[in-house]
Amino acid sequence: MKNNYLVFRLLPGEDLYEGIIKKAVEQHLKAGALISAVGCVKEICIRSADGHTVYREVNDFEVTALSGSISEDGVHIHIQLCDKDMRCLGGHLLTGTTVNTTMEIVILNLENEYRLSREFDDNTGYDELVVTKK
């Protein structure tokens, strides 16, 4: 990707997780950081910090934070949400979180300075981020 930023909007009914991956792939983005997301979702699918528990809910949520990294080997994204009663929850974003009215996203392109990849880490049991300065 040649630009410093990838800026786009996801439409109602689109999957938030899959939409971010699709845009990154279309733009050949190999190293990026989610730096802004404004919008709302109507259905969520997130994983808790235990690495196993998946939480699903159909409700109107404002996205109050979305952060993560995009590498050649995949993405790692966390989301924070607030419902109509101002109850906040968050976790690891999974496929199944659906945009309600809009989702405006900005991703910073890091590939001019860094190579981001993921390698299995015996300590965590997950593919973890490996950062290489170019």
HURAGI-V904336 format. One line per field, one symbol per residue. ss: DSSP state (H for helix, E for strand, - for the rest). phi: phi as a letter, one per 40 degrees, with the letter a starting at -180 (. if undefined). burial: + if it has 16 or more other C-alpha atoms within 10 Angstrom, else -. Layout:
ss = ???
phi = ???
burial = ???
This chain:
ss = ----EEEEEEE---EHHHHHHHHHHH-----EEEEEEEEEEEEEEEE------EEEEEEEEEEEEEEEEEE--EEEEEEEEEE----EEEEEE----EEEEEEEEEEEE----EEEEEEEE----EEEEEEEE-
phi = .cccbbbabccdgccccccccdcccdcfcbaabcbaabiabbababbcccgbcbbbabacbcccaaaibbbcbibbbbbbbbcccgcbaaiccbdhcbccbaacbbbccbccbbbbabbcbccbgbcbcbbbcc
burial = +---++--++++-++++-++--++----++++++--+-+++++++++------------+++++++++++++-++++++++++------+++++-+++++-++-+++++++--+++++----------+-----
